[in-house]
C-alpha cells in the first residue's frame, strides 16, 4: 500500500527526492500512512479544496477494502 501512495504522490510533485511515505499499524490492525513532501509541493498534493488528497484517500480506501483493512492517509510534515 505504501508503494502505491508513494507512486501517486511522486507523479504529482516536482521534487520526487523529498517524498517520504511511512506506514504505522496499531494494535487494532488499522494502518496509517504518513506522506511528507517538500513544502513547496504540498499544495499540489492537497489540491484545490483538498480534492486531490481526497481522491488519493478514496483510492487507497477502495484498494484496502479488498484486504479487509482500515487504512488512513495523512498528509503533512
N, C-alpha and C positions, 0 to 999 in steps of 0.2 A: 504494500500500500504506500509505503514511503517513496518508493521508486516512481510510482505513478504521480504522486503530488509533486515530487521534485522535477519530473519531466514537464508537467504542465506549467509550473512556475518558471522554469528556465526558458521556456518558449516566450514568456511574457516580458522578461526583464532585459535590460541592456548589459548588466554586469552579472554574467552567469556564475562567475567565480565566488560571488558574495552570497549565493543562495545556500542556506543551511536548513535541512529538514531533519528533525529528530522525532522519535516516537517514544511515547511513555504509556505504559499499561498499568492500570491499578488492579487491586485485588478482586474487583468485581468483573474483570475481563473487558472493561471499557478502555479504548485506546484513544489517546490524544496525540495528534500530530502537530508539532510546532514548526511554523515556517518563518524563517528570518531572511530578509533580503536587505540590500543596500537601501538606506533611507530615501535616496532619490528615485528608486524604483517601486517604493511601497504603493504609490498612487496607481501605478499600472497594474499591480496585483489586486488591489482592492476594487478599482474601477469606480465609475460614477455611481453614487448611492449604494456602493457595495455589491454591485451586480456581478462582477467577475468573481469576487470572493464567495458570493452566494452560489454561483454556478459550480465552482470547484467543490464546495461543501456538498452540494446536491449530487454531483457526480460521484464523490467518494462515498457518500451515504448509500447510493444505489449499488455500487460495487461491493461495499462491506455487508450489505444485507444478504448477499449470496453466501457469505461466510458466517452469517448469523452473529455478527459482532456489531457493537456500537462504536462508531469512530467519529471523533470530533476533530475539526481542523481549526487551529488558532493561528492568526497572523500577527506578527509583531517582532520585537527585538529580542 
